[in-house]
Amino acid sequence: MNSEPRADFSRPEILSILPGLWLAMLLGALDQTIVATAMPTIGRELGDVEQLPWVVTAYLLASVAVTPLYGKLADIHGRRIVMLSAIAIFVIGSVACALSPSVPILAVARAFQGAGGGGLISLAQTIIADIVSPRERGRYQVHIASVFAAASLAGPPLGGLLADHVHWSAIFWINIPLGAIAFVFTSERLRNLPKVARPHKLDVAGALLLVFATTPFLLALSWGGVKYAWTSAIVLALFVAAVVFALGFVWRTRTADEPLIPASVLGNQVVKTATVAAGLAMGVFIGLSIVMPVYLEGVAGLTASMSGLALIPLMIGTVIGATTAGRSMARLTNYKRLPMAGMAMAFVACAIIAWRPCDLPFPVLEGVLLVVTIGLGTVLPTATVSIQNAVARHELGAATGASNFFRQIGSALVAAVFGAIVFSASGVAQEVARSEHAALDPASIEALSQAFRHVYIGACILIVIAMAFFAAMEMRPLRSGAEPPPESGH
């Protein structure tokens, strides 16, 4: 007997569920930003700076690798129990992090924490899809952008404040009360979500193959050009291992009775095109967010703290773009027009910076960056709703988890490419990174400017490719709550 999730939740019911989802998403998003500024303090107090990058890498590896698994588990066992499990794993991992006596143990605890954090965001998106019809869902995607913006803005200063004036472990202890509130709130409010009673089973072999493919790939991206040369034996071996296991995962997907990511999802035209477009657009945004501090400090001459403040328009821009796109989806028949226009705006803005990378006055640069992120911010809400609108309800979890996973992989790849371009600028970027306020000579500034010219040319190319995929995406009418979902993902 099938019990499909209701699509007729009243607005008061929806609003009663959302705060728990916001808090769960905030836990996952905040922990990706709050740790960065506390890292030097953690290294000093635990007496191990050499292995400190593992504190970040371990969380990244675990959180990305488990994202598709959570989607499938939510389709099998229901959203509530899987979300509560993710919150519990995250909180237990946070306690282990706070009590860690050494960096290696902290890294292991961070991996455990990431195994919980990896499900919080995609599960929240799936639950929103359960309670809100596709026609109205775009406006609720704005909440996701706002949560990420809040985490990006509050995380770094909060992490530094707690590490300097309380203790570095406080950045993990604060997850306990927040997680407890999210757990209680979610447990109560999600009781009204009916379980989808369908004959499902978990493809354990496929899940393991995906983890084994993801881990070496992300390690290669994290180490390449930083710890090891891109052409070093270890980085190349990691890429080869990733390819081998990825091929194994593809084989398993084609032969398993019920693969981790259903063939109806992987073969869905909307899922494929929207995921690639969103992955490229978000990759450009994340890549620019990572490398722009080097530009702002090395070329614009800002201090590290000022460069952090200068990135605020990037965060605000994505919220503006997501809000505009999300609210317009229900009103526009051709809901692809706005993100296409947004990406065109971002292309022009990136081209302006590529044309004059070192000559733009700082206020003009900030304005152009705002245009870039407003344009890119229109893509994700439209892509997410389009994907969820194109699959059957019993595949919502798998489709949302898979699209988030592949988008994260694409974003990590773009960010690594942008970083490699910048940090290949004859050691200039490393000089900026080592100094609080690096005084670069004109030749060094020119070298760094040329590196950023190439970054923004690359951004223009990726945006054009994203536009091509988005233009090719089949535009299906957004369903209202009364309309049945498609029976398959094709």
BELSULPE-V940860 format. One line per field, one symbol per residue. phi: phi as a letter, one per 20 degrees, with the letter a starting at -180 (. if undefined). psi: psi as a letter, one per 30 degrees, with the letter a starting at -180 (. if undefined). burial: + if it has 24 or more other C-alpha atoms within 12 Angstrom, else -. Layout:
phi=???
psi=???
burial=???
//
This chain:
phi=.ecfgfddfffgffffeggffgffffgffffedffgfeggfffffembegeggffeffffgffffegffffffffednffffffffffffffffffffefebfgfffffffffffeffeffffffffgffdcfgfdfgfefgfffffffffffeggfffffffeddaffffeffffffffffffffgffefeeffeecfdbeefffffffffefffffffffefmdecffeffffffffffffffffffffffedffcfgdgffefefffgfffffffffffffffffffefgfffeeefmeffffffffeggffffffffffffffeffeefefefffffffffffffffffffcfddfggffgffffffgffffffffgffffffffedfffdgffffffffffffffffffffffffffeeflmfffffffdfbfeefgffffffffffgfffffffffffffffffffffeegffefeefffebee
psi=kkjkkkghkleeeeffeeeeeeeeeeeeeeffffeeffeeeeeeefhjfegeffeeeeeeeeeeefeeeeeeeefefleeeeeeeeeeeeeeeeeeefgkfleeeeeeeeeeeefefffeeeeeeeeefefkleeffefffeeeeeeeeeeeefeeeeeeeeeefdlefffeeffeeeeeeeeeeeeefgffjkkjiljllkieeeeeeeefeeeeeeeeeefkfdellfgleeeeeeeeeeeeeeeeeeeeeffkejlejkefeefkeeeeeeeeeeeeefeeeeeeeefeeeeeeeefglleeeeeeffeeeeeeeeeeeeeeeffeffkeiffeeeeeeeeeeeeeeeeeeeifgfkkeeeeeeeeeeefeeeffeeeeeeeeefffllefgeeeeeeeeeeeeeeeeeeeeeeeeeeegghhfeeeeeefkeikjkleeeeeeeeeefeeefeeeeeeeeeeeeeeefkkjkkkklffklllflg.
burial=---++++++----+--+++++++++++++++++++++++++++--+----++++++++++++++++++++++++++++++++++++++++++++++++++-+++++++++++++++++++++++++++++++++++++++++++++++++++++++++++-++----+++++++++-++++++++++-++-+++++-----+++++++++++++++++++++++++---+----+--++-+++-++-+++-++----+++++++++-+++++++++++++++++++++++++++++++++++++--++++++++++++++++++++++++----++++++++++++++++++++--++------+++++++++++++++++++++++++++++++++++++++++++++++++++++++++++++-+++++++---++-+---++++++++++++++++++++++++++++-+++++++-----++-++-
//
